[in-house]
Amino acid sequence: MENINSEQRTDRNKYVCLTLSMDNPLHMATLEAMEKIPRGKRTKYICNQIAGQQCNENGGTYMEKHDMETVTIGIDHGNAAVKTRSFRFPSGVVEYEHEPYTKKDVLEYEGRYYVCGTGRQPYLRDKTVNQRYYLLTLAAIARELEQRGISSPVDVRIAAGLPLTSYGRDKKKFRKYLLSGPDPVRFKYEGRQYEIHIRDASLYPQAYAAIFMHTELFENEPSVIVADIGGWTVDVMRLDTGAPDAESCRSLELGMIRCMDEIAEQVRRSVGLSVTPAQIETVLRGKPCTLDGKAKMVIEREGEAYAARLISAITESGFDPGAMPIIFMGGGAGLMKGRVAPRFALSRPIVLNDVSLNAKGYEQLCGAVPGDLKHGG
């Protein structure tokens, strides 16, 4: 018995093709063990035992239906934080040569250790220049798989985005970057082993993907302004009859990192205290903390000043928030709530507090947009 006959099943799902040779002890052991496993569970066993085999129609081939479904995970690769539909964590990465004392947030990849989501890193205009955002992507995937109760090995489709101002220029390069790792990608996150097959990376315009989740906000509005307040930039666009006007898009370097730095400096000058971004954000969001009362007053005052500067910059960029609704979204949107004073004379300010809207929008668009439009070919 030199060859094993092929078994084929017509189905719309993918197939796993493995050449099983009677001369290969591993293949023999796999075949013998497989015969004792219920048919519906054989594929995962084969995949675990024999990886990377080519389909050989002239030799012995065993084909089984591929049981693994492709999981779509939306990831918003922000300058200040990475967001998925379930998580938000800082976009900092610290590398360790030896295993850290704790497994929390620790990614082990290619023999190195990385703590993902720690502190703030230098601003990167081009996120493909180093490994940081690839490592953060693996951490985001691991967190989402854990949250959804999905074990590996698993097929993953990444749904991500770029600002509309750089979408056409950077989409191919960023997609290639996200797909640049080995197949499968093997790593540990927080002590748990993962084996991920990244099957595709689909890219969409940032902010518009989030608004796609809330079309009811502009269904009766011919024109709407959208301001996505991120860590380093505020990306502004106008939607006309629900479609983004690419020529109107602007990227303003007035994001929350700039805001936090300016507020911290003003507190230092006025009160003599060195406050952290976490303390500033807590005060701006109206949450209780034991910070000095004078420091809180300075933070509130500077928060109002930031809102005024932002609206002024949006207006100077050719948008008129007095003539049409303006939607604030992104990580800094919650800080605008209650600070859009009547003196700004805005037509209809709308604040979307959900920091995961882009990530959720990417996932939804991934299922709604034809494949050839997802990453611009």
PLY file of the C-alpha trace (Angstrom):
ply
format ascii 1.0
element vertex 377
property float x
property float y
property float z
element edge 376
property int vertex1
property int vertex2
end_header
0.00 0.00 0.00
2.13 2.88 -1.32
-0.52 5.58 -1.66
-3.69 6.60 0.09
-6.69 7.35 -2.11
-7.94 10.94 -2.20
-11.23 11.77 -0.54
-12.90 14.89 -1.87
-16.01 16.69 -0.77
-17.74 19.34 -2.82
-18.34 22.30 -0.52
-18.06 26.08 -0.68
-15.56 26.04 2.17
-11.79 25.79 1.72
-9.95 22.48 1.73
-6.83 21.38 3.51
-4.71 19.20 1.19
-2.04 17.02 2.77
0.19 14.49 1.11
0.40 11.41 3.30
3.24 9.07 2.48
3.50 5.54 3.88
7.29 6.06 4.02
6.96 8.94 6.44
6.63 7.76 10.08
4.94 11.02 11.13
2.38 10.68 8.36
1.75 7.03 9.26
1.22 7.87 12.90
-1.08 10.71 11.90
-3.15 8.45 9.64
-3.51 5.75 12.26
-4.51 8.26 14.93
-6.85 10.04 12.55
-8.86 6.90 11.87
-9.82 6.86 15.57
-11.02 10.49 15.52
-14.58 11.43 14.51
-14.64 12.74 10.94
-15.79 16.22 11.90
-12.74 16.74 14.14
-10.05 15.33 11.86
-9.01 18.50 10.09
-7.73 20.31 13.15
-5.80 17.20 14.16
-4.14 16.97 10.76
-3.31 20.67 10.76
-1.71 20.37 14.16
0.35 17.31 13.18
1.51 18.13 9.68
2.10 21.77 8.72
3.08 23.16 5.36
2.54 20.05 3.21
1.77 20.63 -0.47
-1.15 19.05 -2.29
0.16 16.29 -4.56
-2.54 14.94 -6.82
-0.26 12.29 -8.33
0.72 10.90 -4.96
-1.43 9.99 -2.03
-3.59 12.91 -0.96
-6.01 13.19 1.89
-8.44 16.12 1.69
-10.63 17.20 4.51
-12.87 20.18 4.92
-11.11 23.10 6.62
-13.03 23.53 9.88
-11.41 26.85 10.87
-13.53 29.90 10.12
-11.78 33.18 9.30
-12.12 35.64 12.18
-12.26 39.33 11.27
-10.61 41.61 13.82
-10.84 45.38 13.46
-7.82 47.29 14.74
-7.45 51.07 15.00
-3.68 51.73 15.05
-3.71 55.09 16.83
-0.71 57.25 17.69
-1.71 57.33 21.37
-3.61 54.06 21.69
-4.52 50.89 19.82
-8.22 50.08 19.80
-10.21 46.97 18.98
-13.94 46.54 19.42
-13.32 45.31 23.00
-10.06 46.95 24.12
-8.06 50.14 24.23
-4.40 50.19 25.29
-1.48 52.65 24.87
0.57 52.25 21.71
3.87 51.95 23.57
6.15 48.92 23.34
9.14 48.18 25.59
11.53 45.37 24.62
13.20 43.08 27.16
16.07 40.71 26.50
14.98 38.42 29.33
11.53 37.38 30.50
9.88 40.13 32.61
8.75 39.44 36.16
5.08 39.46 35.11
3.18 38.00 32.17
0.71 40.89 32.02
0.76 42.56 28.58
3.88 40.54 27.67
4.30 39.39 24.07
6.94 36.74 23.36
7.84 36.76 19.68
10.88 35.37 17.86
12.81 34.85 21.07
12.29 38.37 22.43
9.97 39.79 25.07
7.85 42.91 24.62
5.53 44.69 27.02
2.75 46.06 24.83
0.61 48.97 25.97
3.07 50.71 28.25
3.45 54.47 28.27
3.88 56.75 25.31
6.25 56.35 22.37
7.64 58.91 19.90
5.21 59.93 17.19
5.63 57.98 13.94
4.40 59.60 10.75
5.16 56.32 8.97
4.02 53.38 11.09
5.84 50.87 8.90
9.39 52.09 9.71
9.84 49.67 12.60
8.24 46.63 14.22
6.22 48.48 16.86
2.80 48.47 15.20
3.22 44.89 13.99
3.85 43.78 17.58
0.88 45.84 18.77
-1.22 44.15 16.08
-0.32 40.71 17.45
-1.20 41.86 20.97
-4.54 43.24 19.75
-5.36 39.98 17.93
-4.49 37.92 21.02
-6.67 40.08 23.26
-9.64 39.84 20.92
-9.33 36.08 20.45
-9.22 35.65 24.23
-12.22 37.94 24.66
-14.22 36.02 22.04
-13.24 32.62 23.42
-11.51 31.53 20.20
-8.55 29.16 20.40
-5.74 28.78 17.91
-4.75 27.73 15.33
-7.05 30.25 13.68
-7.39 32.16 10.42
-7.54 35.94 10.92
-8.48 38.78 8.61
-7.26 42.17 9.83
-9.57 45.11 9.18
-7.68 48.38 9.68
-7.65 51.94 8.42
-5.72 55.07 7.53
-6.62 58.77 7.56
-8.31 59.79 4.34
-5.54 62.36 3.76
-2.95 59.57 3.41
-5.18 56.63 2.46
-4.35 56.56 -1.25
-0.64 57.07 -0.64
-0.06 54.60 2.20
-2.66 51.82 1.87
-0.55 49.38 -0.16
2.51 49.87 2.03
0.58 49.47 5.29
-1.25 46.39 4.02
2.08 44.82 3.01
3.44 45.66 6.47
0.53 43.95 8.24
1.04 40.85 6.09
4.85 40.84 6.43
5.15 38.19 9.13
5.57 34.44 8.73
2.65 32.13 8.05
1.63 30.98 10.52
2.66 33.59 13.09
3.53 31.85 16.34
3.86 33.82 19.56
2.88 33.91 23.21
0.81 36.62 24.82
0.40 36.74 28.59
1.76 33.17 28.72
-0.73 31.74 26.23
0.48 30.18 22.96
-1.01 31.44 19.67
-0.77 30.21 16.10
-2.29 32.72 13.69
-2.73 32.56 9.94
-3.22 36.17 8.79
-5.15 35.58 5.58
-5.70 39.19 4.54
-5.57 42.81 5.66
-8.36 45.07 4.46
-7.95 48.85 4.77
-10.59 51.56 4.96
-10.71 55.34 5.38
-10.48 56.23 9.07
-13.39 58.17 10.60
-15.66 57.33 7.66
-15.62 53.71 8.83
-16.87 54.86 12.24
-19.57 57.07 10.77
-20.69 54.07 8.71
-21.98 52.72 12.04
-24.19 55.79 12.55
-25.69 56.73 9.20
-28.80 57.94 11.03
-26.82 61.00 12.13
-26.65 62.43 8.62
-29.39 60.72 6.63
-31.35 63.99 6.47
-28.29 66.26 6.26
-26.80 67.16 2.85
-23.45 68.07 4.44
-21.78 67.11 7.72
-18.32 67.80 9.19
-16.52 64.90 10.90
-13.62 65.60 13.30
-11.71 62.50 14.45
-9.67 63.59 17.49
-6.73 61.23 17.81
-3.54 61.17 19.80
-1.41 63.35 17.56
-3.73 64.60 14.82
-7.31 65.69 14.33
-8.52 64.41 10.96
-11.32 66.51 9.55
-13.50 65.73 6.54
-16.82 66.76 5.07
-19.48 64.30 4.03
-21.75 65.38 1.18
-24.90 63.27 0.85
-23.17 60.64 2.97
-19.98 60.37 0.90
-16.59 61.79 1.98
-15.28 64.74 -0.01
-11.61 63.75 -0.37
-10.49 67.23 -1.44
-11.81 68.78 1.77
-9.86 66.46 4.10
-7.37 68.03 6.49
-5.08 66.62 9.16
-4.46 69.09 12.01
-1.66 68.46 14.51
-3.87 69.30 17.46
-4.48 65.85 18.90
-4.79 64.89 22.55
-1.05 64.42 23.06
-0.54 68.10 22.26
-3.49 69.01 24.49
-2.18 66.99 27.45
1.34 68.37 27.12
0.10 71.96 27.06
-2.17 71.44 30.06
0.62 69.76 32.06
2.91 72.72 31.33
0.29 75.25 32.43
-0.33 73.35 35.69
3.43 73.31 36.32
3.69 77.06 35.77
0.58 78.01 37.73
0.59 75.57 40.65
4.05 74.01 40.65
2.74 70.45 40.34
3.71 67.80 37.77
0.52 66.04 36.78
0.20 62.93 34.63
-1.88 62.51 31.45
-4.08 60.07 33.40
-4.83 62.74 36.03
-5.56 65.34 33.36
-7.92 63.02 31.51
-9.71 62.09 34.74
-10.39 65.77 35.52
-11.45 66.61 31.96
-13.92 63.72 31.98
-15.41 64.97 35.25
-14.36 61.96 37.32
-13.31 62.31 40.97
-9.66 62.30 42.05
-7.66 63.77 44.95
-5.77 66.33 42.86
-5.26 69.83 44.26
-8.27 72.10 43.64
-6.21 74.83 41.97
-4.67 72.30 39.62
-8.15 71.09 38.68
-9.19 74.66 37.87
-6.19 75.10 35.57
-6.96 71.80 33.81
-10.60 72.80 33.28
-9.57 76.24 31.99
-7.05 74.80 29.58
-9.55 72.18 28.41
-11.89 75.00 27.40
-9.01 76.77 25.67
-8.15 73.60 23.72
-11.74 73.26 22.51
-11.68 76.87 21.33
-8.35 76.39 19.50
-9.61 73.24 17.82
-12.84 74.77 16.56
-10.90 77.83 15.36
-8.43 75.61 13.47
-11.28 73.64 11.87
-12.90 76.88 10.73
-9.61 78.23 9.37
-9.21 75.01 7.36
-12.27 75.87 5.29
-15.05 74.18 7.27
-18.00 76.10 8.67
-19.40 74.34 11.77
-21.94 77.13 12.05
-23.51 76.15 8.73
-23.69 72.37 9.15
-23.55 69.73 11.90
-20.15 68.69 13.23
-19.51 65.20 14.62
-16.67 64.84 17.14
-15.32 61.31 17.48
-12.11 59.49 18.43
-10.21 59.23 21.69
-10.52 62.94 22.43
-14.21 63.31 21.59
-15.35 62.74 25.17
-13.29 65.72 26.29
-15.29 67.98 23.96
-18.54 67.07 25.66
-19.72 69.98 27.77
-16.99 72.24 26.35
-18.74 73.19 23.14
-19.92 76.52 24.50
-22.78 78.51 22.93
-20.27 81.24 22.05
-18.88 78.93 19.36
-22.23 79.20 17.54
-22.10 75.65 16.23
-25.00 74.49 14.09
-25.40 71.06 15.70
-22.50 69.53 17.65
-22.62 65.74 18.05
-20.20 63.88 20.33
-19.59 60.15 19.83
-17.86 58.87 22.98
-17.11 55.32 21.86
-13.32 55.20 21.28
-13.68 51.84 19.48
-15.96 53.15 16.74
-13.28 52.99 14.03
-12.37 49.40 14.89
-16.03 48.38 14.94
-16.60 50.20 11.66
-13.68 48.42 10.01
-15.16 45.05 10.96
-18.60 46.01 9.67
-17.24 47.40 6.41
-15.18 44.26 5.92
-18.40 42.31 5.64
-20.21 44.91 3.53
-17.64 46.02 0.95
-16.71 43.87 -2.06
-13.29 42.25 -1.73
-11.61 44.21 -4.54
-12.45 47.50 -2.83
-11.21 46.59 0.63
-7.55 47.39 0.21
-7.45 49.31 -3.01
-5.83 46.52 -5.00
0 1
1 2
2 3
3 4
4 5
5 6
6 7
7 8
8 9
9 10
10 11
11 12
12 13
13 14
14 15
15 16
16 17
17 18
18 19
19 20
20 21
21 22
22 23
23 24
24 25
25 26
26 27
27 28
28 29
29 30
30 31
31 32
32 33
33 34
34 35
35 36
36 37
37 38
38 39
39 40
40 41
41 42
42 43
43 44
44 45
45 46
46 47
47 48
48 49
49 50
50 51
51 52
52 53
53 54
54 55
55 56
56 57
57 58
58 59
59 60
60 61
61 62
62 63
63 64
64 65
65 66
66 67
67 68
68 69
69 70
70 71
71 72
72 73
73 74
74 75
75 76
76 77
77 78
78 79
79 80
80 81
81 82
82 83
83 84
84 85
85 86
86 87
87 88
88 89
89 90
90 91
91 92
92 93
93 94
94 95
95 96
96 97
97 98
98 99
99 100
100 101
101 102
102 103
103 104
104 105
105 106
106 107
107 108
108 109
109 110
110 111
111 112
112 113
113 114
114 115
115 116
116 117
117 118
118 119
119 120
120 121
121 122
122 123
123 124
124 125
125 126
126 127
127 128
128 129
129 130
130 131
131 132
132 133
133 134
134 135
135 136
136 137
137 138
138 139
139 140
140 141
141 142
142 143
143 144
144 145
145 146
146 147
147 148
148 149
149 150
150 151
151 152
152 153
153 154
154 155
155 156
156 157
157 158
158 159
159 160
160 161
161 162
162 163
163 164
164 165
165 166
166 167
167 168
168 169
169 170
170 171
171 172
172 173
173 174
174 175
175 176
176 177
177 178
178 179
179 180
180 181
181 182
182 183
183 184
184 185
185 186
186 187
187 188
188 189
189 190
190 191
191 192
192 193
193 194
194 195
195 196
196 197
197 198
198 199
199 200
200 201
201 202
202 203
203 204
204 205
205 206
206 207
207 208
208 209
209 210
210 211
211 212
212 213
213 214
214 215
215 216
216 217
217 218
218 219
219 220
220 221
221 222
222 223
223 224
224 225
225 226
226 227
227 228
228 229
229 230
230 231
231 232
232 233
233 234
234 235
235 236
236 237
237 238
238 239
239 240
240 241
241 242
242 243
243 244
244 245
245 246
246 247
247 248
248 249
249 250
250 251
251 252
252 253
253 254
254 255
255 256
256 257
257 258
258 259
259 260
260 261
261 262
262 263
263 264
264 265
265 266
266 267
267 268
268 269
269 270
270 271
271 272
272 273
273 274
274 275
275 276
276 277
277 278
278 279
279 280
280 281
281 282
282 283
283 284
284 285
285 286
286 287
287 288
288 289
289 290
290 291
291 292
292 293
293 294
294 295
295 296
296 297
297 298
298 299
299 300
300 301
301 302
302 303
303 304
304 305
305 306
306 307
307 308
308 309
309 310
310 311
311 312
312 313
313 314
314 315
315 316
316 317
317 318
318 319
319 320
320 321
321 322
322 323
323 324
324 325
325 326
326 327
327 328
328 329
329 330
330 331
331 332
332 333
333 334
334 335
335 336
336 337
337 338
338 339
339 340
340 341
341 342
342 343
343 344
344 345
345 346
346 347
347 348
348 349
349 350
350 351
351 352
352 353
353 354
354 355
355 356
356 357
357 358
358 359
359 360
360 361
361 362
362 363
363 364
364 365
365 366
366 367
367 368
368 369
369 370
370 371
371 372
372 373
373 374
374 375
375 376
